[in-house]
Amino acid sequence: MADEIVPEQVEQGIIPQAYFRFYAGLNDFLEVNRRQKSIAYPLNGLVAIKHPIEALGVPHTEVEVILANGTAVDFAYPVRSGDRISVYPAFATIDVSSLPPLRPPLPYPPHFVVDNHLGQLATYLRLLGFDARYRNDYQDDELAEVAWQEERVLLTRDRRLLMRKVVTYGYCLRSRDPREQLRAVLRRFRLFPAIQPWRRCLRCNGRLEPVAKASILDRLEPLTRMHYDKFHLCQDCQQIYWKGSHYRPLQEFIEQIQREWVEQDGQSALNL
């Protein structure tokens, strides 16, 4: 961390230094005494700006815009003594598409790979129709490799995992509550309009397709055969889905999420 490398001479202006200021949610990653203020960072020769940003505790995947002395730059920018650096997260309403991008554009809707500590979040994303790869035995190296090879957004609570060089897209969840995590992901990647529930298998992430009852009759319990006629089948693991007792609570949860988006969108319009 930067605290371990900043000598007293920095405060006295004896050695070269640049000044970093982080905005909005990026302050979550900083020590309390460094939030919402300019931070002096010592320089030992030229260094790409990505290094001090992460040395101060902020994963590069959380950064959307960097200004050096008021000019937009990318992660390769060599920091110089006296530079004033402003670092911003993704904006919810401001269009920054004209600025130099920090990473290649992300396909919409994005595909995800989910840390093995976030299984319930993976289930919720699948419920809403999003491609979310998950295993409860993923190692950190595997998560980073999948994120890189398949151009997936890595979702985790481990900021150090997001600092790996091969990880291009990622998001660090602040909350431990799975439903709050889901809301945070939907807001961060503007996914509310892309919700298409009941399109993916909650168990394996495969696609669900309608299936004729007659073709799966031998796999159904007697009461299920008697009371239900419409079924879907996972194309990967062959799990069967129907609107049983589990359906209503999950559907109510989906409708609640969609209502929150409508209310939020309406409130945003009123505040313009």
Secondary structure, 3 states (H helix, E strand, C coil): CHHHCCCHHHHHCCCCEEEEEECHHHHHHCCHHHCCCCEEEECCCCEECHHHHHHCCCCHHHCCEEEECCEEECCCCEECCCCEEEEECCCCCCCCCCCCCCCCCCCCCCCEEECCCCHHHHHHHHHCCCCEEECCCCCHHHHHHHHHHCCCEEEECCHHHHCCCCCCCEEECCCCCHHHHHHHHHHHCCCHHHCCCCCECCCCCCEEEEECHHHHHHHCCHHHHHHCCCEEEECCCCCEECCCCCHHHHHHHHHHHHHHHHHHHHHHHHCC
